[in-house]
Each structure stands twice: as structure tokens, then as C-alpha cells.
Amino acid sequence: MAKPFVAYTTEPFPWIQEVLNHELEANFTSFNASLILTAQCWYNNDTLPSGLPFYTDRVHNSFVVRRVVDPAKFTICSSFLQVLPAEQGTCIIVRFLALSIAHQILWISRNDQIDNGNSSQTFTLTFVLTQYRFVSLIWLKFFVRCSIFAIVAICLWKVYYRHYFDLANTIACYGHQQDLVSWRYHLVVGDPMAILVTNKYIIGA
């Protein structure tokens, strides 16, 4: 029944979320450059915990993944990785139904940025996913999840669980012999999954 709310084990509830909207510039080149520069200032070997390839930035609603690359193992990359003058990268805007919901940034840096290594033969790929927070979308998801929970709860009560109470009352009144000194029954509640997967409202939800 609580399955719709499983998402809130990894994301905060809407009333405790800060709204972070990113205005997209008309000039994507300048937007791309400013976004990469900002991300490189926020996420580098001085600001991120040493030795952690994965990091979650809850303040900016971002997820950071780092991977150390040895160009000697990748002949395709070795031709251009060695001549990089500094950090290089690009930004991608993620859209859903024409709505910008996130941006992804990928750049490469010299040396091992995870363990602070100084080997000139290694590089670090850094990937950052930043999800935008929209008030209307956040609350819409919450109400949809509440509606699904209500539909499932009502269906299970009407079709399944309430009959157990009727059965328990019937057994208590008529289900045993009057001359018995002590008696008891065990009601075993089964799995209602068959009811859920055959209900058209739950399938629609």
C-alpha cells in the first residue's frame, strides 16, 4: 500500500524542498561555459570528500560521479587526452515534454581527482546531474502518489480486509461448540496481490 511513497526514501517531501529553477540563457555557448565553470568550482578535489567516486549534493539537488581514466588503456582517447591544456567539458539540457527538468555536465581533468594523485598519466572524468525543482510538478507528484495510495487502500478494504472482520465475528458467535471450555481459531491473511492486479482502477493508477 505504501509503494507510491517509496520515492520519498531518496527525495524530500515537497514542503521541505527548496525551489531551484535555472533560467536558460538565449546564448547556449555562454550558458554552457558558465555552468561548467560553476560546477568545477563546486565539485573538485578540494571540495569533495577524498576517495569517494559518488557524491550527493542535497543543497543543489545534484549527483556527482567521478571516474579515473588511464589513457594508456584506451588507445582511442590517448591521442587527445595528453594534449588537453586544462579542464574540458560540455553541458546537456535534459527536457521532458518540452520542459527543462535537469542539466548534465561532463568534464575531464588532469591527475587523479578522487584520491588526489599526481600521476600525469591519469585523468578524471566528472559527471554532474542537477535536477530542477518546480513547485507545481513537485506537489503534483505528491498528490498523484496520495491518490494512488487512497485507491489501493479503499480497494483492499472493500474487496479483501473487511471480510476478515465479518468472518471473525461469525466464528466468534457460531464457529465453536457451546460445551467447549477453551477454544481458539487462527485466521491467516493471505496475499491480496491477485486482487490488485485484476482491479481496473489500480491498473489504471
Buried (B, 14 or more C-beta within 10 A) or exposed (E): EEEBBEEBEEBEEBEEBEEBEBEEEEEEEEBBBEBBEBBBEBBBBEEBEEEEBEBEBEEBBBBBEBEBBBBEEEEEBEEEBEEEEEBBBEBEBBEEEEEBBBBBBBBBBBBBBBBEBEEEBBBBBBBBBBBBBBEEBBEEBBEEBEEBBEBBEEBBEEBBEEEEEEEEEEEEEEEEEEEEEEEEEEEEEEEBEEBBEEBEEBEEB
